[in-house]
């Protein structure tokens, strides 16, 4: 009797285990296919500009739904995704003059899946884009060697981009907050976060007053027309013209990017005063005027001197030789 109970118990355990194993197998999620991957990639990387229905924003972001730009074998579309595009573009009879950020941080497979899903959606011509096609268009340029940076700064690694930015010499905390009517609101805490990021990462290129320097101007008359969604996309992905991809390089979080996109639509904070008294306060006099030599302290031929003059500007380094 005892042995019969043991056998029965073992049989029940084995039956339960086999049923659980079968349930695990039958409920296991099959691998994602091209279309499922493509839709997920579109929602993660493209929907902010082109919208969930693929219609984009007329005059701002071109449509992907029924787009006459999407033509087999889709080589131009692949190139735009990898390298980005700026300037004038006609889509379905409407002119666009905006920026498509370089998406070269995506893998060949991801780009192929996203485009395959797009060309098979919203009445587009259909077909399949392969990773091989994407690889061929991508080539062996910097976008292939360092996918995270795209073509923003050729031959510059992300490590250099991250630690050799173009900060301002001014302290962000000294700049006065200016709230602009009609601009997206920010809390005082968000203003402080944005000011610090801008002074540390952006002011050297775009200028403290955002009127442009080595980077383009970011004054409110420009940024408000572009809107929050456009600015978020630009900050996140960068641009072919030289704007770093602050989001996809994981340098700024999605929350910080949202704050910066709203902040840029306000008037620039007033920079702290740095007049002659402040300049003199930083001077270090090593040799007083009355102790300086009145005649040359050498016997060299001054007509045969070789002189270098260096001018250093944040984000720019120029050498004048005479």
DAGIGI-V235658 format. One line per field, one symbol per residue. ss: DSSP state (@ for helix, = for strand, . for the rest). psi: psi as a letter, one per 20 degrees, with the letter a starting at -180 (. if undefined). A space follows every 10 residues. Layout:
ss->???
psi->???
This chain:
ss->.@@@@@@@@@ @@@@@@@@@@ @@@@@@@... ...@@@@@@@ @@@@@.@@@@ ......=... =......... ....@@@@@@ @@@.====== =..======= .......@@@ @@@@@@@@@. .......... @@@@@@@@.. .@@@@.@@@. .......@@@ @@@....... .@@@.=.... .......@@@ @@@@@@@@@@ @@@@@@.... .........@ @@@@@@@@@@ @@@@@@@... .......... ...@@@@@@@ @@@......= .....@@@@@ @@......@@ @......... .@@@...=== ===..===== =.
psi->gghggggggh ggggggghhg ghggghippq qqrghggggg hghhhhhhgi qhjjibopif pqqipkpihn pqkkghgggg ggirqqappp pkjppqmbpo qpkiiqrggg gggghgggij rkjrharppr hggggghgbk ahhhhmhhic kgnpjprhgg hhilamrqiq phhipppopp piqpqqrhgh gggggggghh hhhhgiqhjk jqdirqqlqh hghhhgrggg hggghgiaqi ijpqnhgijk hqrhghgggh hhhiirqpqp qqpmagghgh iiqoohoqgi jqqirqkrkq ohikqpqppp ppppipoqpp p.
